């Protein structure tokens, strides 16, 4: 306790001694395009920023990541305020970085379906143990969103599920597991993105729930995260008219200060979601949004998706203008310096903790990452319908037809090297096919055009032949696969071939209600590689 008091006193003295430019700069967490290390160092040395949102675009492999993190922290150590930088990544399961070099497991939805807290803890410890040696000290997870809207275009597999109690259990477990492994965590997206039908990457969602309903549902996981000691909470760009009739959550004093800070008792760092997402840029200018967020109670402003602006404008100029604009707002009295000081006190308290979390100081025993991911994927696999008695597979069914229902053009959308998204260069369906091709199972693959042709022709399938239709979904920022078209093809196939049709879902089970006549449905609750392998194993073995 004495050490904590001494550290807080030291930080207070430091905050009081810093010029305004250095105070304001520390409250920004920025991204940069490509491997532009010189510019990143300029942001640290000249603009005094407090952290970075890092992606595969900045460091495409572990060696590059270690070098980048080391260079950035070395530059930060040369400043008067030598606190380590927050180096954050969206390593949350359904989304991730360095996916070719890490084991992300099946994602939160599959972990929630399994509902094994020990497994969730192990999976999140794996995330930390894979990121910390690279110097990435902050996992921007877990998602604390309760995915109550099955048509939610952006949360989906990123959520642990639709039950507030279940999500709360797993969020608290994830927060504790990351802390035990030495990483900072960040619960998101406050006060909840799960009941939306609009993706805030492209528009401004609106949730028509009153405070009582929110407290009974979407706020529960954040309460659990706070009780578990979560150090950061990320805001959402969502309108909650019952809480604030004017501003979305990121800009709302009623939501960030009155609710999160005062009522729920969160005393950590409030980090905005990326301020260059569509929900912000369509309605607010960059400087006005940043100033309003800080006035509302945010501690750090994140501009994590510069690629939204990189092709349309000079994002470096825009970043500089935003920081300078906030400084000017303080000088003009639009933003109280006392608020800046309070925010900086919280941010520096967090960042100085990182001194004891540098890669060489982490001594936790590494977990067998692939084994944990495999166990999680296999545990999540659920047979939700089996009215035709297909499972366990009989010998006569060991010869299968298999077709992928999603338009393969959609696979181009799943890899986004600038952070957000699943970022799997190979879709799960390709992994499934590879596993089946090298198995003893006799599988005839229908290409996408062949499936379309067969649906038009409607010729009967050979007696005893089982057609496995693979449906897919990925939590894509600002976009979706052809979900409606997939459902149409499945319904058409069931109408033609009845009990000879089985669906293997490399996704959630939200589509199942659309197939009342479907006899057999196997769901992985994930579009990750490990889940495709688990599904292939189930087909090869003939049972779960």
Secondary structure, DSSP 8 states (H G I E B T S, - for coil): -HHHHHHHHHHHHHHHHS-HHHHHHTTEEE--STT-HHHHHHHHHTT---EEE--TTT-SSHHHHHHHHHHHHHHHHTSSS----EEEE--SSSS-SSTTTS---S-HHHHHHHT-HHHHHHHHHHHHHHHGGGT--EE---B------TT-SSSGGGSS-S-HHHHHHHHHHHHHHHHHHT-EEEEEEET-STT-SS-TTTS-EE----HHHHHTTTTHHHHHHHHTT-SEEEE--EE-TTT-SSS-GGG-HIIIIIIIIIIS---SEEE---TTSHHHHTTS-HHHHHHHHHHHT-SBEEE--THHHHTTS-HHHHHHHHHHHHHHHHHTTSS-HHHHHHHHHHHHHHHHHGGGGSGGG-------HHHHHHHHHHHH-EEEEETT--SS--GGGSEEEEEE-S-GGGGGGS--SSSSS---SS-HHHHHHHHHHTSSSEEEEE-HHHHHHHHHH-----TT-EEEEEEE----TT----HHHHHHHHHHHHHHHGGGEEEEEES-STTGGG-TT--EEEE-S--SHHHHHHHHHHHHHT--
